[in-house]
Amino acid sequence: MSKDIKVALVTGGNRGIGYELVKQLALQGFKVILAGREPETGHEAVQKLKESNLDVSFVLMDVDNQESIRQAAITVNERYGTLDVLINNAGVYLEENKKLVAIDPYILERTMTTNFFGAYHVIRSFIPLMEKQGYGRIINVSSEYGAMSDMSYPGVGAYKLSKFALNGLTRLVAAEINGDIKINAVDPGWVSSDMGGPSAPRTPKQAAESILWLATHGPEGPNGGFFRDGKRIDW
C-alpha cells in the first residue's frame, strides 16, 4: 500500500461521536476502519458511509474482550500492514445516583473494564503497527470528569475514576514511546448522543472537529496532553 495513504481506526465507531470521527477522517482521505462489537450495526454504518464514496471498512472488536482486540489487530495488520491513527472512542456511562462506595461494585468494574482497560488493551495491541513505521497518533476520548480537580466533587464516581485512569495512562504511555508517535487525551464536551442525551449543547460533528486536529499534527505537536477545543487543560 502507498505510504501516502493513511490508515485510521476508531473504536465504537458505529454511532455518535465515533461515527462522526469515522466520517470526517474518511473525508480527509484516510482509509478508516470502523471498529465495533455489533456486526449488524457496524456493517450498516459502513454501508451508509460507502454510499458517499468514503473509504471505510468494518472490523469486529469488543473492547471488553482481550482476545477480540488481539484478533482485530491481526486482521488490520494482514489487511493494511500499518496504522497511522488510533482513536479510543468506545466507552460506557453506567452511573447510579449514589455515592461511589454505595453503588453496585459491578458498575465500577464494568466501567473500568471498558473505559480504561479497553483503551489499554487496544493501545497495547495496535501500537506495534505504529512502532514498526516510527509514526502514529493515538487519541483517547476522555472527559472533563477525568480531571483531578473534579475528584473534589461528589457524583458519577465510576465514570470519573475511569477517565482519570485513562488520562494517567495517556501521560505514562507518552513518556514511554519513541519515534514520532504521539498520544493525547481530549475532552469532547457534552455531546448530543446516546450517552450525552438529547439536551446536550454540542453536536457529534462539533465534538469530532475538536478531536481530529490531534490526528494530523506534525512532529512538533503535543504529546501526553489533555485538551478541550484545541486548548491544553489541567489534569
DOLUMVEX-754249 format. One record per residue: chain; residue number from 1; x, y, z of N, C-alpha, C in turn; residue in one letter. Coordinates in nm, 3 decimals, decimal comma, padded with zeros to 5 digits. Layout:
# residues N
(markol A; NUM; (X; Y; Z); (X; Y; Z); (X; Y; Z); A),
...
***
This chain:
# residues 235
(markol A; 1; (00,085; -00,120; 00,000); (00,000; 00,000; 00,000); (00,089; 00,125; 00,000); M),
(markol A; 2; (00,049; 00,228; -00,071); (00,126; 00,351; -00,081); (00,144; 00,416; 00,055); S),
(markol A; 3; (00,265; 00,469; 00,079); (00,292; 00,538; 00,204); (00,213; 00,667; 00,216); K),
(markol A; 4; (00,162; 00,716; 00,102); (00,083; 00,839; 00,104); (-00,058; 00,816; 00,159); D),
(markol A; 5; (-00,100; 00,691; 00,164); (-00,234; 00,659; 00,214); (-00,226; 00,632; 00,364); I),
(markol A; 6; (-00,303; 00,705; 00,441); (-00,303; 00,692; 00,585); (-00,421; 00,605; 00,629); K),
(markol A; 7; (-00,396; 00,524; 00,732); (-00,498; 00,433; 00,784); (-00,533; 00,474; 00,926); V),
(markol A; 8; (-00,661; 00,482; 00,955); (-00,709; 00,520; 01,089); (-00,809; 00,417; 01,139); A),
(markol A; 9; (-00,813; 00,399; 01,269); (-00,910; 00,309; 01,332); (-00,979; 00,383; 01,445); L),
(markol A; 10; (-01,111; 00,368; 01,451); (-01,192; 00,432; 01,555); (-01,273; 00,325; 01,626); V),
(markol A; 11; (-01,256; 00,312; 01,757); (-01,337; 00,217; 01,832); (-01,473; 00,280; 01,863); T),
(markol A; 12; (-01,575; 00,196; 01,873); (-01,709; 00,246; 01,897); (-01,754; 00,340; 01,787); G),
(markol A; 13; (-01,723; 00,302; 01,662); (-01,744; 00,395; 01,551); (-01,877; 00,387; 01,481); G),
(markol A; 14; (-01,969; 00,310; 01,533); (-02,095; 00,291; 01,460); (-02,202; 00,396; 01,491); N),
(markol A; 15; (-02,175; 00,483; 01,589); (-02,277; 00,584; 01,623); (-02,211; 00,701; 01,697); R),
(markol A; 16; (-02,289; 00,808; 01,712); (-02,247; 00,923; 01,791); (-02,116; 00,985; 01,746); G),
(markol A; 17; (-02,032; 01,022; 01,842); (-01,903; 01,084; 01,812); (-01,819; 00,992; 01,725); I),
(markol A; 18; (-01,819; 00,862; 01,758); (-01,738; 00,768; 01,683); (-01,771; 00,766; 01,535); G),
(markol A; 19; (-01,899; 00,763; 01,504); (-01,943; 00,762; 01,364); (-01,897; 00,890; 01,293); Y),
(markol A; 20; (-01,910; 01,001; 01,362); (-01,869; 01,128; 01,301); (-01,718; 01,134; 01,282); E),
(markol A; 21; (-01,642; 01,077; 01,375); (-01,497; 01,071; 01,359); (-01,459; 00,988; 01,237); L),
(markol A; 22; (-01,525; 00,874; 01,220); (-01,500; 00,790; 01,103); (-01,529; 00,869; 00,976); V),
(markol A; 23; (-01,641; 00,935; 00,972); (-01,682; 01,011; 00,853); (-01,583; 01,122; 00,822); K),
(markol A; 24; (-01,545; 01,199; 00,923); (-01,457; 01,313; 00,899); (-01,316; 01,270; 00,860); Q),
(markol A; 25; (-01,267; 01,162; 00,918); (-01,137; 01,109; 00,878); (-01,140; 01,062; 00,732); L),
(markol A; 26; (-01,248; 00,995; 00,695); (-01,261; 00,948; 00,557); (-01,268; 01,066; 00,459); A),
(markol A; 27; (-01,336; 01,171; 00,499); (-01,344; 01,290; 00,415); (-01,208; 01,356; 00,397); L),
(markol A; 28; (-01,118; 01,333; 00,493); (-00,982; 01,387; 00,484); (-00,889; 01,294; 00,407); Q),
(markol A; 29; (-00,943; 01,183; 00,355); (-00,863; 01,096; 00,271); (-00,805; 00,973; 00,339); G),
(markol A; 30; (-00,840; 00,951; 00,463); (-00,793; 00,832; 00,533); (-00,871; 00,708; 00,488); F),
(markol A; 31; (-00,803; 00,594; 00,488); (-00,872; 00,466; 00,489); (-00,911; 00,443; 00,635); K),
(markol A; 32; (-01,039; 00,434; 00,663); (-01,084; 00,430; 00,801); (-01,145; 00,295; 00,835); V),
(markol A; 33; (-01,101; 00,241; 00,948); (-01,154; 00,115; 00,999); (-01,250; 00,147; 01,113); I),
(markol A; 34; (-01,374; 00,115; 01,095); (-01,477; 00,133; 01,197); (-01,479; 00,006; 01,282); L),
(markol A; 35; (-01,440; 00,018; 01,406); (-01,436; -00,098; 01,495); (-01,556; -00,097; 01,588); A),
(markol A; 36; (-01,622; -00,211; 01,598); (-01,738; -00,221; 01,684); (-01,765; -00,365; 01,723); G),
(markol A; 37; (-01,846; -00,383; 01,825); (-01,872; -00,519; 01,874); (-02,001; -00,579; 01,819); R),
(markol A; 38; (-02,077; -00,498; 01,744); (-02,203; -00,546; 01,688); (-02,193; -00,547; 01,536); E),
(markol A; 39; (-02,175; -00,665; 01,475); (-02,155; -00,671; 01,329); (-02,267; -00,605; 01,248); P),
(markol A; 40; (-02,390; -00,626; 01,288); (-02,502; -00,574; 01,209); (-02,500; -00,421; 01,202); E),
(markol A; 41; (-02,490; -00,357; 01,319); (-02,490; -00,210; 01,319); (-02,361; -00,155; 01,260); T),
(markol A; 42; (-02,251; -00,228; 01,279); (-02,125; -00,184; 01,222); (-02,127; -00,185; 01,071); G),
(markol A; 43; (-02,175; -00,293; 01,014); (-02,182; -00,302; 00,868); (-02,283; -00,203; 00,811); H),
(markol A; 44; (-02,391; -00,179; 00,882); (-02,490; -00,080; 00,837); (-02,428; 00,059; 00,832); E),
(markol A; 45; (-02,349; 00,093; 00,934); (-02,283; 00,224; 00,938); (-02,183; 00,237; 00,823); A),
(markol A; 46; (-02,106; 00,132; 00,800); (-02,008; 00,134; 00,692); (-02,077; 00,149; 00,556); V),
(markol A; 47; (-02,184; 00,075; 00,536); (-02,256; 00,083; 00,409); (-02,309; 00,224; 00,383); Q),
(markol A; 48; (-02,359; 00,287; 00,487); (-02,410; 00,423; 00,474); (-02,299; 00,519; 00,431); K),
(markol A; 49; (-02,181; 00,503; 00,489); (-02,069; 00,589; 00,455); (-02,016; 00,559; 00,316); L),
(markol A; 50; (-02,018; 00,433; 00,277); (-01,972; 00,396; 00,143); (-02,062; 00,455; 00,034); K),
(markol A; 51; (-02,187; 00,477; 00,067); (-02,278; 00,539; -00,029); (-02,237; 00,681; -00,064); E),
(markol A; 52; (-02,153; 00,740; 00,023); (-02,096; 00,872; -00,003); (-01,956; 00,862; -00,059); S),
(markol A; 53; (-01,921; 00,741; -00,108); (-01,790; 00,714; -00,168); (-01,674; 00,734; -00,071); N),
(markol A; 54; (-01,697; 00,702; 00,053); (-01,592; 00,711; 00,155); (-01,527; 00,575; 00,174); L),
(markol A; 55; (-01,396; 00,575; 00,195); (-01,318; 00,452; 00,206); (-01,321; 00,403; 00,351); D),
(markol A; 56; (-01,423; 00,327; 00,384); (-01,445; 00,280; 00,521); (-01,468; 00,130; 00,521); V),
(markol A; 57; (-01,413; 00,062; 00,620); (-01,435; -00,081; 00,637); (-01,467; -00,111; 00,783); S),
(markol A; 58; (-01,515; -00,230; 00,808); (-01,554; -00,269; 00,943); (-01,463; -00,380; 00,995); F),
(markol A; 59; (-01,429; -00,371; 01,124); (-01,361; -00,481; 01,190); (-01,432; -00,508; 01,322); V),
(markol A; 60; (-01,454; -00,634; 01,348); (-01,520; -00,673; 01,472); (-01,422; -00,659; 01,588); L),
(markol A; 61; (-01,462; -00,582; 01,690); (-01,379; -00,566; 01,808); (-01,465; -00,529; 01,929); M),
(markol A; 62; (-01,458; -00,610; 02,031); (-01,523; -00,582; 02,158); (-01,413; -00,541; 02,254); D),
(markol A; 63; (-01,410; -00,415; 02,296); (-01,301; -00,367; 02,379); (-01,304; -00,426; 02,520); V),
(markol A; 64; (-01,412; -00,495; 02,554); (-01,418; -00,566; 02,682); (-01,354; -00,705; 02,675); D),
(markol A; 65; (-01,309; -00,743; 02,557); (-01,261; -00,879; 02,534); (-01,121; -00,873; 02,473); N),
(markol A; 66; (-01,019; -00,916; 02,549); (-00,881; -00,907; 02,504); (-00,857; -00,988; 02,376); Q),
(markol A; 67; (-00,917; -01,105; 02,368); (-00,896; -01,188; 02,250); (-00,957; -01,123; 02,126); E),
(markol A; 68; (-01,071; -01,058; 02,144); (-01,135; -00,987; 02,033); (-01,043; -00,875; 01,983); S),
(markol A; 69; (-00,981; -00,804; 02,076); (-00,888; -00,696; 02,039); (-00,767; -00,754; 01,965); I),
(markol A; 70; (-00,714; -00,862; 02,016); (-00,597; -00,925; 01,955); (-00,627; -00,970; 01,812); R),
(markol A; 71; (-00,744; -01,030; 01,793); (-00,782; -01,076; 01,661); (-00,802; -00,959; 01,565); Q),
(markol A; 72; (-00,858; -00,849; 01,616); (-00,877; -00,731; 01,532); (-00,743; -00,674; 01,488); A),
(markol A; 73; (-00,645; -00,675; 01,578); (-00,512; -00,625; 01,543); (-00,448; -00,712; 01,435); A),
(markol A; 74; (-00,466; -00,842; 01,445); (-00,416; -00,934; 01,343); (-00,481; -00,904; 01,208); I),
(markol A; 75; (-00,612; -00,883; 01,209); (-00,686; -00,852; 01,086); (-00,635; -00,723; 01,022); T),
(markol A; 76; (-00,618; -00,619; 01,103); (-00,571; -00,491; 01,050); (-00,430; -00,505; 00,994); V),
(markol A; 77; (-00,346; -00,578; 01,062); (-00,209; -00,599; 01,013); (-00,209; -00,674; 00,881); N),
(markol A; 78; (-00,293; -00,776; 00,869); (-00,299; -00,854; 00,745); (-00,359; -00,771; 00,631); E),
(markol A; 79; (-00,456; -00,688; 00,664); (-00,528; -00,613; 00,561); (-00,450; -00,490; 00,514); R),
(markol A; 80; (-00,384; -00,420; 00,609); (-00,319; -00,294; 00,576); (-00,169; -00,291; 00,607); Y),
(markol A; 81; (-00,127; -00,368; 00,707); (00,014; -00,371; 00,743); (00,063; -00,249; 00,816); G),
(markol A; 82; (-00,027; -00,158; 00,848); (00,012; -00,034; 00,914); (-00,107; 00,028; 00,984); T),
(markol A; 83; (-00,081; 00,123; 01,072); (-00,187; 00,202; 01,134); (-00,127; 00,337; 01,171); L),
(markol A; 84; (-00,190; 00,443; 01,123); (-00,138; 00,577; 01,145); (-00,211; 00,651; 01,258); D),
(markol A; 85; (-00,339; 00,627; 01,269); (-00,421; 00,697; 01,369); (-00,509; 00,596; 01,442); V),
(markol A; 86; (-00,507; 00,604; 01,574); (-00,592; 00,519; 01,658); (-00,671; 00,609; 01,753); L),
(markol A; 87; (-00,802; 00,599; 01,747); (-00,886; 00,678; 01,836); (-00,965; 00,585; 01,926); I),
(markol A; 88; (-00,934; 00,592; 02,055); (-01,007; 00,514; 02,155); (-01,131; 00,593; 02,196); N),
(markol A; 89; (-01,240; 00,565; 02,127); (-01,365; 00,637; 02,149); (-01,468; 00,555; 02,227); N),
(markol A; 90; (-01,462; 00,423; 02,218); (-01,563; 00,338; 02,284); (-01,564; 00,364; 02,434); A),
(markol A; 91; (-01,683; 00,375; 02,490); (-01,695; 00,398; 02,633); (-01,837; 00,375; 02,681); G),
(markol A; 92; (-01,850; 00,364; 02,813); (-01,982; 00,346; 02,874); (-01,999; 00,446; 02,988); V),
(markol A; 93; (-02,125; 00,475; 03,017); (-02,164; 00,562; 03,129); (-02,280; 00,491; 03,197); Y),
(markol A; 94; (-02,249; 00,426; 03,308); (-02,347; 00,337; 03,373); (-02,386; 00,385; 03,511); L),
(markol A; 95; (-02,379; 00,514; 03,533); (-02,390; 00,568; 03,668); (-02,525; 00,546; 03,734); E),
(markol A; 96; (-02,517; 00,530; 03,865); (-02,633; 00,537; 03,953); (-02,615; 00,661; 04,039); E),
(markol A; 97; (-02,723; 00,723; 04,079); (-02,715; 00,846; 04,157); (-02,688; 00,812; 04,305); N),
(markol A; 98; (-02,569; 00,756; 04,327); (-02,530; 00,715; 04,462); (-02,384; 00,750; 04,484); K),
(markol A; 99; (-02,343; 00,746; 04,611); (-02,201; 00,762; 04,642); (-02,124; 00,644; 04,585); K),
(markol A; 100; (-01,996; 00,668; 04,555); (-01,914; 00,564; 04,496); (-01,912; 00,437; 04,579); L),
(markol A; 101; (-01,901; 00,452; 04,712); (-01,893; 00,334; 04,798); (-02,027; 00,266; 04,817); V),
(markol A; 102; (-02,134; 00,327; 04,764); (-02,268; 00,270; 04,781); (-02,321; 00,206; 04,653); A),
(markol A; 103; (-02,252; 00,229; 04,540); (-02,303; 00,171; 04,415); (-02,270; 00,022; 04,410); I),
(markol A; 104; (-02,341; -00,047; 04,324); (-02,309; -00,187; 04,299); (-02,167; -00,193; 04,242); D),
(markol A; 105; (-02,075; -00,269; 04,304); (-01,938; -00,276; 04,254); (-01,929; -00,314; 04,107); P),
(markol A; 106; (-02,029; -00,384; 04,057); (-02,029; -00,422; 03,917); (-02,026; -00,300; 03,826); Y),
(markol A; 107; (-02,090; -00,190; 03,869); (-02,093; -00,068; 03,790); (-01,951; -00,014; 03,773); I),
(markol A; 108; (-01,877; -00,011; 03,882); (-01,739; 00,037; 03,875); (-01,652; -00,057; 03,793); L),
(markol A; 109; (-01,667; -00,186; 03,816); (-01,584; -00,284; 03,745); (-01,611; -00,280; 03,595); E),
(markol A; 110; (-01,737; -00,274; 03,558); (-01,773; -00,271; 03,415); (-01,724; -00,141; 03,350); R),
(markol A; 111; (-01,738; -00,030; 03,420); (-01,694; 00,098; 03,367); (-01,543; 00,100; 03,346); T),
(markol A; 112; (-01,468; 00,050; 03,443); (-01,323; 00,045; 03,429); (-01,282; -00,051; 03,318); M),
(markol A; 113; (-01,353; -00,163; 03,306); (-01,321; -00,261; 03,203); (-01,328; -00,199; 03,064); T),
(markol A; 114; (-01,432; -00,122; 03,039); (-01,450; -00,062; 02,907); (-01,367; 00,064; 02,889); T),
(markol A; 115; (-01,383; 00,158; 02,980); (-01,326; 00,292; 02,960); (-01,176; 00,298; 02,983); N),
(markol A; 116; (-01,123; 00,214; 03,072); (-00,979; 00,216; 03,098); (-00,907; 00,095; 03,039); F),
(markol A; 117; (-00,944; -00,025; 03,085); (-00,873; -00,144; 03,039); (-00,895; -00,167; 02,890); F),
(markol A; 118; (-01,013; -00,132; 02,840); (-01,037; -00,147; 02,697); (-00,937; -00,065; 02,617); G),
(markol A; 119; (-00,922; 00,063; 02,655); (-00,827; 00,150; 02,586); (-00,685; 00,098; 02,601); A),
(markol A; 120; (-00,650; 00,053; 02,721); (-00,516; -00,001; 02,745); (-00,485; -00,118; 02,653); Y),
(markol A; 121; (-00,575; -00,213; 02,645); (-00,551; -00,332; 02,563); (-00,551; -00,299; 02,414); H),
(markol A; 122; (-00,632; -00,203; 02,373); (-00,630; -00,161; 02,233); (-00,494; -00,098; 02,199); V),
(markol A; 123; (-00,447; -00,007; 02,284); (-00,316; 00,055; 02,261); (-00,207; -00,051; 02,257); I),
(markol A; 124; (-00,210; -00,139; 02,354); (-00,108; -00,244; 02,365); (-00,105; -00,332; 02,240); R),
(markol A; 125; (-00,221; -00,359; 02,184); (-00,229; -00,448; 02,069); (-00,195; -00,380; 01,937); S),
(markol A; 126; (-00,224; -00,251; 01,926); (-00,207; -00,183; 01,798); (-00,081; -00,098; 01,787); F),
(markol A; 127; (-00,021; -00,061; 01,898); (00,096; 00,027; 01,890); (00,214; -00,037; 01,818); I),
(markol A; 128; (00,229; -00,171; 01,817); (00,338; -00,228; 01,736); (00,330; -00,191; 01,588); P),
(markol A; 129; (00,209; -00,172; 01,535); (00,194; -00,131; 01,396); (00,248; 00,010; 01,374); L),
(markol A; 130; (00,241; 00,093; 01,477); (00,297; 00,228; 01,467); (00,448; 00,225; 01,490); M),
(markol A; 131; (00,491; 00,143; 01,583); (00,633; 00,138; 01,616); (00,718; 00,090; 01,498); E),
(markol A; 132; (00,665; 00,000; 01,418); (00,746; -00,052; 01,308); (00,765; 00,050; 01,196); K),
(markol A; 133; (00,680; 00,155; 01,194); (00,700; 00,261; 01,096); (00,748; 00,391; 01,160); Q),
(markol A; 134; (00,757; 00,390; 01,295); (00,808; 00,507; 01,366); (00,715; 00,626; 01,362); G),
(markol A; 135; (00,587; 00,600; 01,340); (00,490; 00,710; 01,331); (00,354; 00,663; 01,380); Y),
(markol A; 136; (00,282; 00,753; 01,447); (00,146; 00,723; 01,488); (00,086; 00,835; 01,570); G),
(markol A; 137; (-00,045; 00,841; 01,568); (-00,119; 00,937; 01,650); (-00,229; 00,860; 01,723); R),
(markol A; 138; (-00,226; 00,865; 01,857); (-00,326; 00,797; 01,939); (-00,404; 00,904; 02,015); I),
(markol A; 139; (-00,535; 00,894; 02,009); (-00,621; 00,990; 02,079); (-00,715; 00,912; 02,170); I),
(markol A; 140; (-00,711; 00,944; 02,297); (-00,803; 00,884; 02,394); (-00,915; 00,983; 02,422); N),
(markol A; 141; (-01,038; 00,945; 02,391); (-01,152; 01,033; 02,417); (-01,185; 01,023; 02,565); V),
(markol A; 142; (-01,155; 01,130; 02,636); (-01,170; 01,133; 02,781); (-01,290; 01,222; 02,818); S),
(markol A; 143; (-01,277; 01,294; 02,927); (-01,385; 01,380; 02,975); (-01,330; 01,478; 03,078); S),
(markol A; 144; (-01,395; 01,593; 03,089); (-01,356; 01,686; 03,195); (-01,374; 01,622; 03,332); E),
(markol A; 145; (-01,460; 01,521; 03,342); (-01,478; 01,450; 03,468); (-01,352; 01,375; 03,509); Y),
(markol A; 146; (-01,259; 01,356; 03,415); (-01,136; 01,285; 03,446); (-01,026; 01,374; 03,502); G),
(markol A; 147; (-01,051; 01,502; 03,514); (-00,951; 01,593; 03,570); (-00,941; 01,575; 03,721); A),
(markol A; 148; (-00,822; 01,592; 03,774); (-00,802; 01,578; 03,919); (-00,893; 01,671; 03,997); M),
(markol A; 149; (-00,913; 01,793; 03,948); (-00,997; 01,890; 04,018); (-01,140; 01,840; 04,036); S),
(markol A; 150; (-01,187; 01,754; 03,945); (-01,323; 01,705; 03,954); (-01,339; 01,597; 04,060); D),
(markol A; 151; (-01,228; 01,544; 04,108); (-01,236; 01,443; 04,213); (-01,279; 01,502; 04,347); M),
(markol A; 152; (-01,280; 01,634; 04,357); (-01,321; 01,701; 04,480); (-01,473; 01,717; 04,491); S),
(markol A; 153; (-01,544; 01,676; 04,387); (-01,689; 01,690; 04,385); (-01,755; 01,553; 04,377); Y),
(markol A; 154; (-01,864; 01,532; 04,450); (-01,929; 01,401; 04,452); (-02,006; 01,374; 04,323); P),
(markol A; 155; (-02,036; 01,248; 04,301); (-02,120; 01,208; 04,188); (-02,041; 01,144; 04,076); G),
(markol A; 156; (-02,110; 01,062; 03,999); (-02,058; 00,989; 03,883); (-01,918; 00,934; 03,907); V),
(markol A; 157; (-01,901; 00,872; 04,024); (-01,768; 00,829; 04,068); (-01,703; 00,726; 03,978); G),
(markol A; 158; (-01,779; 00,628; 03,932); (-01,721; 00,524; 03,848); (-01,671; 00,582; 03,716); A),
(markol A; 159; (-01,751; 00,667; 03,656); (-01,712; 00,729; 03,529); (-01,591; 00,819; 03,550); Y),
(markol A; 160; (-01,593; 00,899; 03,655); (-01,480; 00,988; 03,684); (-01,351; 00,910; 03,700); K),
(markol A; 161; (-01,355; 00,804; 03,780); (-01,234; 00,726; 03,803); (-01,182; 00,662; 03,675); L),
(markol A; 162; (-01,274; 00,616; 03,591); (-01,229; 00,552; 03,466); (-01,159; 00,652; 03,375); S),
(markol A; 163; (-01,208; 00,775; 03,368); (-01,147; 00,875; 03,282); (-01,021; 00,933; 03,347); K),
(markol A; 164; (-01,019; 00,941; 03,478); (-00,897; 00,981; 03,549); (-00,785; 00,883; 03,520); F),
(markol A; 165; (-00,817; 00,753; 03,526); (-00,718; 00,650; 03,495); (-00,675; 00,657; 03,348); A),
(markol A; 166; (-00,770; 00,684; 03,259); (-00,738; 00,697; 03,117); (-00,642; 00,812; 03,093); L),
(markol A; 167; (-00,663; 00,922; 03,163); (-00,571; 01,035; 03,150); (-00,431; 00,998; 03,200); N),
(markol A; 168; (-00,425; 00,925; 03,310); (-00,297; 00,880; 03,361); (-00,226; 00,787; 03,264); G),
(markol A; 169; (-00,302; 00,699; 03,202); (-00,248; 00,609; 03,100); (-00,189; 00,689; 02,984); L),
(markol A; 170; (-00,258; 00,793; 02,944); (-00,212; 00,877; 02,834); (-00,075; 00,935; 02,865); T),
(markol A; 171; (-00,059; 00,990; 02,983); (00,068; 01,053; 03,018); (00,180; 00,951; 03,030); R),
(markol A; 172; (00,149; 00,836; 03,088); (00,252; 00,734; 03,107); (00,300; 00,677; 02,974); L),
(markol A; 173; (00,205; 00,643; 02,886); (00,244; 00,590; 02,755); (00,324; 00,695; 02,677); V),
(markol A; 174; (00,285; 00,823; 02,688); (00,357; 00,930; 02,619); (00,503; 00,936; 02,664); A),
(markol A; 175; (00,525; 00,907; 02,791); (00,662; 00,912; 02,845); (00,744; 00,791; 02,801); A),
(markol A; 176; (00,678; 00,685; 02,758); (00,747; 00,560; 02,729); (00,771; 00,534; 02,580); E),
(markol A; 177; (00,694; 00,598; 02,493); (00,705; 00,566; 02,350); (00,818; 00,644; 02,284); I),
(markol A; 178; (00,868; 00,589; 02,175); (00,976; 00,651; 02,098); (00,928; 00,677; 01,956); N),
(markol A; 179; (01,010; 00,753; 01,883); (00,975; 00,786; 01,746); (00,868; 00,893; 01,741); G),
(markol A; 180; (00,819; 00,919; 01,622); (00,715; 01,021; 01,603); (00,577; 00,961; 01,629); D),
(markol A; 181; (00,560; 00,913; 01,751); (00,432; 00,858; 01,795); (00,381; 00,946; 01,908); I),
(markol A; 182; (00,266; 01,003; 01,891); (00,209; 01,095; 01,989); (00,079; 01,039; 02,044); K),
(markol A; 183; (00,060; 01,054; 02,173); (-00,065; 01,013; 02,236); (-00,117; 01,127; 02,322); I),
(markol A; 184; (-00,244; 01,159; 02,306); (-00,306; 01,267; 02,382); (-00,449; 01,229; 02,419); N),
(markol A; 185; (-00,500; 01,295; 02,521); (-00,639; 01,277; 02,564); (-00,716; 01,404; 02,531); A),
(markol A; 186; (-00,845; 01,388; 02,505); (-00,927; 01,504; 02,468); (-01,064; 01,494; 02,532); V),
(markol A; 187; (-01,113; 01,607; 02,579); (-01,250; 01,617; 02,631); (-01,338; 01,672; 02,519); D),
(markol A; 188; (-01,431; 01,593; 02,466); (-01,515; 01,641; 02,355); (-01,627; 01,733; 02,399); P),
(markol A; 189; (-01,644; 01,749; 02,530); (-01,755; 01,829; 02,580); (-01,882; 01,746; 02,595); G),
(markol A; 190; (-01,990; 01,812; 02,630); (-02,119; 01,745; 02,649); (-02,186; 01,736; 02,513); W),
(markol A; 191; (-02,198; 01,615; 02,462); (-02,239; 01,593; 02,323); (-02,374; 01,523; 02,316); V),
(markol A; 192; (-02,456; 01,569; 02,224); (-02,587; 01,508; 02,200); (-02,567; 01,372; 02,132); S),
(markol A; 193; (-02,584; 01,266; 02,211); (-02,563; 01,129; 02,163); (-02,639; 01,036; 02,255); S),
(markol A; 194; (-02,625; 00,906; 02,232); (-02,689; 00,809; 02,321); (-02,639; 00,825; 02,463); D),
(markol A; 195; (-02,510; 00,857; 02,478); (-02,454; 00,875; 02,612); (-02,487; 01,012; 02,669); M),
(markol A; 196; (-02,473; 01,116; 02,588); (-02,491; 01,252; 02,638); (-02,634; 01,297; 02,651); G),
(markol A; 197; (-02,725; 01,231; 02,576); (-02,865; 01,269; 02,583); (-02,899; 01,379; 02,485); G),
(markol A; 198; (-03,029; 01,397; 02,456); (-03,072; 01,492; 02,353); (-03,058; 01,638; 02,392); P),
(markol A; 199; (-03,043; 01,668; 02,520); (-03,035; 01,809; 02,562); (-02,893; 01,864; 02,561); S),
(markol A; 200; (-02,795; 01,782; 02,530); (-02,656; 01,827; 02,527); (-02,639; 01,935; 02,420); A),
(markol A; 201; (-02,554; 02,036; 02,447); (-02,544; 02,151; 02,355); (-02,456; 02,129; 02,233); P),
(markol A; 202; (-02,371; 02,026; 02,232); (-02,278; 02,007; 02,121); (-02,323; 01,892; 02,031); R),
(markol A; 203; (-02,300; 01,909; 01,903); (-02,331; 01,803; 01,808); (-02,210; 01,709; 01,795); T),
(markol A; 204; (-02,232; 01,586; 01,750); (-02,118; 01,497; 01,725); (-02,017; 01,558; 01,628); P),
(markol A; 205; (-02,064; 01,633; 01,529); (-01,972; 01,695; 01,433); (-01,882; 01,795; 01,503); K),
(markol A; 206; (-01,938; 01,878; 01,591); (-01,857; 01,974; 01,665); (-01,755; 01,902; 01,753); Q),
(markol A; 207; (-01,798; 01,793; 01,816); (-01,707; 01,716; 01,900); (-01,594; 01,657; 01,818); A),
(markol A; 208; (-01,628; 01,602; 01,701); (-01,526; 01,541; 01,615); (-01,423; 01,644; 01,572); A),
(markol A; 209; (-01,469; 01,761; 01,536); (-01,377; 01,866; 01,493); (-01,281; 01,905; 01,603); E),
(markol A; 210; (-01,327; 01,900; 01,728); (-01,241; 01,936; 01,840); (-01,137; 01,828; 01,871); S),
(markol A; 211; (-01,155; 01,710; 01,812); (-01,066; 01,597; 01,837); (-00,966; 01,577; 01,723); I),
(markol A; 212; (-01,011; 01,595; 01,599); (-00,935; 01,548; 01,484); (-00,805; 01,622; 01,458); L),
(markol A; 213; (-00,789; 01,741; 01,510); (-00,661; 01,809; 01,487); (-00,546; 01,730; 01,548); W),
(markol A; 214; (-00,576; 01,654; 01,652); (-00,472; 01,572; 01,715); (-00,433; 01,453; 01,629); L),
(markol A; 215; (-00,514; 01,422; 01,529); (-00,485; 01,309; 01,442); (-00,388; 01,344; 01,331); A),
(markol A; 216; (-00,366; 01,472; 01,307); (-00,288; 01,512; 01,191); (-00,175; 01,609; 01,222); T),
(markol A; 217; (-00,151; 01,642; 01,348); (-00,045; 01,738; 01,377); (00,093; 01,678; 01,351); H),
(markol A; 218; (00,190; 01,764; 01,328); (00,324; 01,722; 01,291); (00,408; 01,679; 01,410); G),
(markol A; 219; (00,536; 01,649; 01,385); (00,625; 01,601; 01,491); (00,647; 01,701; 01,603); P),
(markol A; 220; (00,620; 01,829; 01,575); (00,636; 01,932; 01,677); (00,512; 01,942; 01,766); E),
(markol A; 221; (00,409; 01,863; 01,737); (00,283; 01,870; 01,811); (00,291; 01,812; 01,950); G),
(markol A; 222; (00,183; 01,824; 02,026); (00,183; 01,783; 02,166); (00,188; 01,632; 02,184); P),
(markol A; 223; (00,235; 01,593; 02,301); (00,241; 01,452; 02,338); (00,215; 01,442; 02,487); N),
(markol A; 224; (00,118; 01,360; 02,525); (00,087; 01,344; 02,667); (00,003; 01,455; 02,725); G),
(markol A; 225; (-00,072; 01,526; 02,640); (-00,154; 01,637; 02,687); (-00,301; 01,601; 02,701); G),
(markol A; 226; (-00,374; 01,691; 02,763); (-00,519; 01,678; 02,783); (-00,581; 01,805; 02,728); F),
(markol A; 227; (-00,670; 01,793; 02,629); (-00,716; 01,909; 02,554); (-00,868; 01,918; 02,547); F),
(markol A; 228; (-00,913; 02,043; 02,532); (-01,053; 02,071; 02,504); (-01,057; 02,185; 02,405); R),
(markol A; 229; (-01,122; 02,163; 02,290); (-01,132; 02,265; 02,185); (-00,995; 02,320; 02,147); D),
(markol A; 230; (-00,897; 02,231; 02,137); (-00,764; 02,271; 02,093); (-00,677; 02,335; 02,198); G),
(markol A; 231; (-00,728; 02,350; 02,319); (-00,651; 02,415; 02,425); (-00,616; 02,313; 02,534); K),
(markol A; 232; (-00,493; 02,319; 02,581); (-00,450; 02,229; 02,687); (-00,519; 02,267; 02,817); R),
(markol A; 233; (-00,569; 02,167; 02,888); (-00,635; 02,191; 03,016); (-00,562; 02,114; 03,125); I),
(markol A; 234; (-00,586; 02,155; 03,249); (-00,520; 02,091; 03,363); (-00,571; 01,949; 03,380); D),
(markol A; 235; (-00,481; 01,862; 03,423); (-00,519; 01,724; 03,451); (-00,604; 01,717; 03,575); W),
***
